[in-house]
Amino acid sequence: MANPYRELLTTPGVMGLVIASSIARLPQAMIGIGIITMLVQQTGLYWLAGSVAATFTLANALFGPQVSKLVDQRGQSRVLPFVTAFSIGMLLALIIAVYLRARAPLLFILAALAGTMPSMPAMIRARWTQLFRGKPQLHTAFSLDTVLTELAFIIGPPLAIGLSVSFFAEAGPLVAVLLLVVGVTAFLMQRQTEPKVVVGIKRSASSTLLIPGVRTIVLALLAMGVIGGSIDVAVVAFANAQGWPASASLILAAYALGSMIAGLTFGALRISLPIEKQFFIGVLITAVTAVLPIFSPDVYILSGMLFVAGVSFAPTMVVVMNLGTIIVPPSRITEGLTWMTTGISIGVALGGVLSGLIIDTYGARAGFGVAIAAGLIMVAIVLIGLRTLGAASATYAEPIFQ
């Protein structure tokens, strides 16, 4: 039986893209938590640390699709160097401002300007789409991409925290900036895989969100992000309530491990079911398994429950990205993929806030209730939009899964 991953990695240009993109996606996982750790170390003010990091995240969600729209119109190699350089300058200014104990308003302004950092996951997925649009390899490529993203978010946050705690407060964000420079430079050097700008097509000033089906995907991903964000916070609270705070990292690692194993397995399969139905099944399983953690009596059972819950995450993300490449025109693919990334990022932040409020009022276990509610909302969103998704994907002439 042919190994789809071997076939993928032997495609010209793919190995270079995998290596460069693995470095380029790490800063996205490090900067938010790095800002929090840096400010806590320097000021001891958790509210300030969380607020400045949230400002960066929300600004990135606001600016990201606009940067990606410009990339679709001008090309990655013409836009990314300038936008990345500006974002790096603002990040360095923020680090210096924290070191000099600058006033809070300046920190918020610099964090917002640093949020112009381009969405590297969207840039990477646009390259996969350029290489394999309409081919079975795209399914395997998105599976590998999802697993690499999971790895980045396993490695990145502990690395940022460890550097700031072990050396000096600004070490985590500084290393993230260095990795951003190296990663984006290496990424742009992979000219063979860079998406071509689609010319001769009338440019639309409207948002990609207005394309039929895109809003359904983004809203569903927002709800999916709420599940992930709420579980992160609820696990920390549950581990503390059980008197074993350190177990939180092991529990969350089990969650990520389930997702990674399922993602790699899913990438080797070829499924004939219509893609919009795959999407519905994915969100349905995600919603059902989100119920499991609330019944856990201890950290050991919770680890097993979250391993099972994580199994649906990566495959669902793979299906979503495949669906996005079908319904979003090639001339607007980076912007469309960025909106999807933005949806899940905002959801993670919202899930953390909601879960924290519930936990403060009702206790650690109640935090998992946010994930259950988000799962129900996600299923409802996809059910309502299923006909639109089916009609939009039906315009695609060659099915990816055969």
N, C-alpha and C positions, 0 to 999 in steps of 0.2 A: 504494500500500500504506500502510495506517495506521501511524503511528509510535507504538508502545506507550508510549514515554517521554513523548511530548507529551501523550497522553491521560492519563497518570498525573499529570503536573505541573500539568495544568489542572483537576484535581479540587479542589474547594474545600477549603482547609486544608492541602493537601499541600506547597505551596511554603514556607509558614511552618514546617511540620514539618521539611522538608529543611534549611532554614537553621539553625533552632534546634538540631536534632540534630547537625548538623555541628560546631557549637561544643561541645555537651555531651559528645560522644564523644572529643574531643581529650585531656582530662585523663587518661582511662584509659590512653592511649598514652604519656603523659608522666611520670606520677607514679613508677612503678617505676624507670625509668632516671634520673629526676631525683633520687630518693633516693640511688641509687648514686653519681652524679656529685657530689652535694653532700657526701656523707660522705668520698669519696675526696679531694676538694679540701680538706676540713677536717682529716681525720685521716691520710690516706695509707694507711689500712687497708682493703684490698680485701675481706678476709674479713668485716669488720664491715659494710661497705657492702652486700655481697651478702646477708648474713644478715638485716639489717634490712629490705631490700627484699623478700626472700623471706617474711619474717614478715607484711608488709603484704599480699602476694599471697595467701598461704595463708589469712589471716584474712578477706580479701575473698571467697575461695572458700567459706569456712565460713559467713560471715554473709549473703552475697549472696542465696542461696535463701530464707533466713528473712525478710529484708527484702521480697523479692518476694512471698512468701506473704502478708505483711501488706498489701502493695499490692493484691493480688487481693481481699482482704477489705474494705479500707477505701477504696481509690482512690488514684491517684497524687498528686492535689493535697492530700490529707490526710496522707500519709505522707512523701513526698519532702522537703518543706521541713524537717521536724524531723530526719530521718535525715541529710540532706545537711549541715545546720548543725552537727550533732554531729561528723560526719566532718571537716568543714572546721576546726572548733575543734581537733580532735586533730592534724590535719596542721600547722596553725599552731604548736601546742605542740611538735610534733616538730621543726619548723624552728628554733624558738627554742632548744630543748634542744641541737640540734646547734651552733648559733651560740655558746651559752654553754659548750660542751664538757662537757655533762652525761655522767654515767656510762652505760655501755652498757645495763644493765638497764632504765633509764628509756626509752631509745630503743626497745627492743623492745616495751615496754608501750604506748607511744604509737603505734607503727607498727601494732600489733595492733588498738588501738581505732580508728585511722584506717581500718582495713579494713572498717568498717561502711558505707563509701561504696556507694551503690546501684549496681546494674549498669545503667548507662544503655543499653547495647546491647539489653538485654532490654526495658527500658521503651519504647524506640523501636520495636522489633519488635512489641511488644504493640499499639502504635498502628496499625502497618500492618495487623495482623491484624483489629483493630476496624473499620478502614475497608473492607477488601477480603476478608474471610473468605469462601471459597467462590466467589470471582470470579477470572478470569484475571489481573486487575491485581495480585493478590498476588504472583504469580511475578515480574513486572516490578519491583514494589516491593522485594522481597527481593534482587533482583539489584542494584538501585541502592544499597540499604542495604549490601550486601557490598562494593561498589566504594568507597563512602564510608568504610567501616571500613578498607579497605586504604589509602586515602589518609591517614587519621588516623595509621596506624602507619608511614607513610612520612614524614609531616611531623612528628609529635609527638616521637619520640626525638631526631632531630637538633636540633630547636628547644630541647628541654630541656637537652641537652648544651651547645649553643652559648651559651645564656644563662648557664649556670653557669660556663663557661670564659671567656667574654668579659667578664662583669660581676663578679659575686660568687657564691660557692658556692651560696647559697640562692636565686639568681634563678630557676632552672628550676622548682623546686617551687612557688615563690611565684606565678609566672605560671600554672602548672597550677591552683593553687587559685583564682586570679582567673577563669580560664576556666571552672572548675567552677561558680563563683557565677553568672557571666553565662550560661553554657550552660543550667544547670538552671532559672534564672529565666525565660529566654526559652522554654524547653521547656514549662514549666508555664503560660505565658501562652497557649499554643496550646490553648485549652479545647475548640475545635471537634473536635479529634481525640482527646481523652482517652477511654480505654476506660471504659465504664460498668461499675460493680460489678454482678455477676450476683447478684440477690437471689432469695430463695425456694428456694435450693438448700442442702441440708444440707452443712455444712462438714466436711471430713475433716481429722483431726489427723495423718494419715499423710503421708508424703512423696510428692511427684509421681513420684519414682523407682520407686514400686511400680506405677504404671500400666503395663500391658503394652506393651512396645516402647520405653519411655523409657530404660531401662537400656542396651539395645542401642545406641541413638543416642548416649548420653552416653559409653559406653565406646569406641565407634568414634571419636567426636570427641576423646577423650583420646589415642587412638593417633594420630589425625591431627595433634593438637597436638605430639606427640612428634616427628613428621616435621618440622614447621616449626621447632620449637625446636632440634633437633639440626642441621638444615641451617644455621641462623643461626650457630651456634658453629663448625661444620665449615668454613663459607665463610671466616670470619675467620682460622681456623688455616691453611687452604689458601692464602689470599692472603699471609699472613705467610711461609709456607714457600716461596712462589714469589718472595719478595723484593719484593712490591708490596702492602703492607698497605692502602693507600688504595683498591685495586680492590675490596675487600670490599663497600663501599657500592654500587658500580656493579653488582656481581654480584647482590646482594640486590634492587636496584632492578629488574633484569631479571626476577627471580623474581616480584616484585609486579606488574610490568607485564603479564606473561603472564596472571596471575590476573585483573587488572582488565579487560583486553581480552576475555578469555573470559567474564567475568561480565556485561559490558555486552551482548555478543553473545547470550549465553544468555537474557538477560532479554527479548530481542525475539522469541524462538522460542516456539512452542506445541507441546508434545510429548505424544503420545497414550499412550506407554508407561506402565504402572502405576508409581506413584511409588516403591514399594519397590524395583522393578527399576532405576529410574533411580538410586536410592541405591547399589545394589550395583555398577552399572556405573561410577558416579563413584568409589567407593572402589577398585575394581579398577584403573581407569586411574591413580588417584593412587598406588597401590602399585607399579604397573609403572614409571611414570615416576620414582619415587623411586630406582630402580636406576641411572638414567642418570648422575648426578653423579660416582659413584665411578670412572667410566671416563675422566674428563676429564684430559687431559695438561697443560692450562694454563688460565689465567683466562678466556681468550677462549672456548674450548670450553665451559668451565663455565658461563659466562653464557648461552650458547645452550641448554645442557642444562637449566638451571634455568628459562629462559623456557618451554621445553616442559613441564617438570614443574609450573610454576605454572598452566598452562592448566586443569587439572582442579580446582584448589582452590576458586575462587569458585563455579563451577556446582554442585559437590558441597555447599557450604555453603548455597546457595539451595535445593537439593532437601531438605536436612536441615531447614531452617527451615519449609519448606512441609509436610513430613511431621510435624513437631512440632505445627503448628497443627491438623493433622487428628486426631492421636491424643490430644492433651491437651484436656480440656474448657475452654470459655471461662472458667469460673469460676476456673481455675488456670493460665491461659496464661502469666502473667508468671513464676511460679515455674518452670514447665516450661522456658521459654526461658532462664531464668537458669541452670538446671542444665546446659543445653547449652553456654552460654558458659563456665561453670565448668569443664566437662570439657575444653574445648580450652585454657583458660588453665593448668590444672594440667599438661596434657600438654606445653605449651610449656616450662614451668619444668622438668619432669622430663626432657624431651628435651635441654635445655641442660646439665643436670647429667651425664646419662649420656654424652652426646657428649664433654663435657670430660674425663671419666674415661678414656674410650676413647682420645682423642687424646693425653692425657698418657702413656699406656702404649704405644700402637701407632703414633702419628703422625697427621698431619692428615687424610690420605685415609681412614683407618679410621673417622673420625667419621661419614662418610656411611653406614657400615654400620648405624648405629642407626636411620636413616630406613628402610632396607631391612627390617630386622627389624620395626619398627613397622608398616610397610605390610602385611607378611604377617599380623601379629596383627590388624590392622584388617579385612582381608578375612575372616579366620576368624570374628571377632566377628559381622560382618554376615551371613555364611553361616549361622551357628548361629541367629541371630535373625530370619532372613528370613521364615520362616513366621509368626512372631508379628507382625512388622511388616505383612505382607500381610493378616492377619486383622484387625489393629487399624485399618488404613487402609480396609478394605472396608466399615466401618460408616459411612464418609463418603458421603453420598447424591449430592453433585454433584461430579464430578471437576473439578479445577482446570484440567487441560490438555485442551483439546478441539480 
